[in-house]
Amino acid sequence: MENMNEAQKELGELIALIQKLRSPDGCPWDRRQTARDIGRYLLNEAYEVSDALGGTDSRHVCEELGDLLFQILFIAEISSESGQFTHTDVLRGIKEKMIRRHPHVFGDAQVGSASDVKKLWQEIKKEERGGRPQDENPFARIPRALPALRRAQEITATASALGFDWTETQSVLLKLREEFDELDRAQKDADADKIAEETGDLLFTLVNFSRFAGVDAETALTSAIEKFLRRFSYITKELKANGRTPEQSSLAEMDALWAEAKKKGM
């Protein structure tokens, strides 16, 4: 088990380093940053962590987690300077929240499965709001800055929790076909605005189907992108071996190489 005293020491030294960077004799660039400025980097850093987690290089994961933690602590330092809250407030707040929301670990609550834990979590969140509805707008807490696929999946999941959902997979597939037919009609009418609208509707419904089927849309699309890149890499490699480039090749040639890559399991 990790030496907690050492971890606490390193955390304190990192906070002190950030305070030094923000001090009058620190870094001019760091001193001028606002919480909103640093907040712009958070999403990128989180994506880099996610990318690293998809690989096998644990040192890379460690590095990216450090980058993300630095941004979080930097924002906390800026807020501490303005008297809004401190690093201690952030750490204590999340610690107390996690204790409250895990009464099956830190209290006497009994759970039998992961789904029981999720249900209990939601009940505790409701109690924390004093039994008040979360918001007149149930989607208000879903960040607009989320990638569109992720945001769509979160929105449809929230709607489902409120009882607005299909009851069977076949119904969702029928809705997908309906949306595709509407896009097809818009395409035949050559209506650019309608094509854009119907494309959005089709994508939204497809994400909803993914959520309904228990598939994470963002992960599924990422996997499809990586598969495309592997297969196209095979195409370019094979063409290069014959002294050709994709621009010098026909679509039929590239399709044949694509089929080869697919057959090889790429």
LUMTORMAR-887418 format. One record per residue (C-alpha): residue in one letter; y, z, x. Coordinates in steps of 0.1 Angstrom, whole numbers, plus 5000, padded with zeros to 4 digits. Each point is the difference from the previous one (the first is absolute). Example, Ala and Ser with C-alpha at 12.3 -4.5 7.8 and 13.67 -1.06 7.14 Angstrom:
! LUMTORMAR-887418
a495550785123 s503449935014 
END
This chain:
! LUMTORMAR-887418
m500050005000 e503549925012 n502150275016 m502650074973 n502350195024 e500149685021 a500749784970 q502850234988 k501550005035 e499949625001 l501649984965 g502850235010 e500649805032 l500249684981 i502550144975 a502050135030 l499949655015 i501449854968 q502750265000 k500949915036 l500249634990 r502450094972 s502150245021 p503549905013 d498549935034 g497049824986 c499549644990 p502949814984 w497749794979 d498050304987 r503150194992 r501449744977 q496849964979 t499950134964 a497050104980 r500249674982 d500149815033 i496950165012 g498449974966 r500049625005 y497550055028 l497650224981 l498249734981 n499549795031 e498650305019 a497750084971 y498749645000 e499450025037 v497950314995 s498149834972 d499349705023 a498850235028 l497750184976 g498349664993 g499049975036 t497950195024 d502650115026 s500550374994 r502750025026 h502049744981 v499650204968 c501250315019 e503049815013 e501049864966 l499650344983 g502450145027 d502649734992 l499850084963 l500350375006 f503049955022 q501849814972 i499250284975 l501250285023 f503149795008 i501049984964 a499350384996 e502350075029 i502849794985 s499650194967 s500050335018 e503249925018 s501749934966 g498650334985 q497749834975 f496750135012 t498350085033 h496849915018 t498650344989 d500949924964 v498049675002 l497050165017 r499950314977 g500649794969 i497049775006 k497850285011 e500750204968 k499649694979 m496649935014 i498950364995 r501149984964 r498249674994 h496750115016 p499250324980 h496349905003 v500450065038 f502650275001 g499450174967 d497350054974 a500049664982 q496749824997 v499549625003 g496849795000 s501249665012 a502949815016 s501049884965 d500350374990 v502350065029 k502249714990 k500250124964 l500850365012 w502749855024 q501749834970 e499950324979 i501650205028 k502749745004 k500850034963 e500250385003 e502449965030 r502349814977 g499850294975 g498049804975 r502949754997 p499349634999 q500249855034 d502949784990 e501249794971 n499049715021 p496450075011 f500449745028 a503150165016 r498250165029 i498349685011 p502249885029 r501649664996 a499649955038 l496249984997 p498549665007 a499849814967 l496250014998 r499950385006 r502850064976 a498349794973 q496850195005 e501850344998 i501849894968 t496949884983 a498250325010 t502850214985 a499949794968 s496250054998 a500450385003 l502349984970 g497349824980 f501449655004 d497049825015 w497149774992 t496750154989 e497749745018 t500149775029 q499449694979 s503350064981 v501949995033 l498349685011 l501049844967 k503650115006 l499749845035 r498949674985 e502850024974 e502650055028 f498449715020 d500249774970 e503750094996 l500749925036 d498149674996 r502249914971 a503250095019 q498849795029 k499449704977 d503450054985 a501550005035 d502150314989 a500950175033 d501250324984 k497050034978 i497749935029 a501550295019 e499750234970 e496449904992 t499050035037 g501450364999 d498150084968 l496849865014 l500350205032 f500950324981 t496949964978 l497849935030 v501250325016 n499350184967 f496549865000 s499550125036 r501150354990 f497849994969 a497049895021 g500650275026 v501349775027 d503150075020 a502049684997 e501950045033 t496850065019 a498249714983 l502949765008 t500250125036 s496349945004 a500449654986 i502949935024 e497950115030 k497149784988 f502349704997 l501450065035 r496450035015 r498949674984 f503249825009 s499750135036 y496549845000 i501549674988 t502649995028 k497550115026 e497549724991 l502849744998 k501350115034 a496549965015 n500349634989 g503549965013 r501650014966 t502550214981 p500150074962 e503049774998 q497949725015 s497150064976 s499449914964 l499650254972 a496449884996 e499250095036 m501650344997 d498250064967 a496649925017 l500850255028 w501150264974 a496649964983 e498350055034 a502050325006 k499050124966 k496449925006 k500250215032 g501150304980 m503650005013 
END
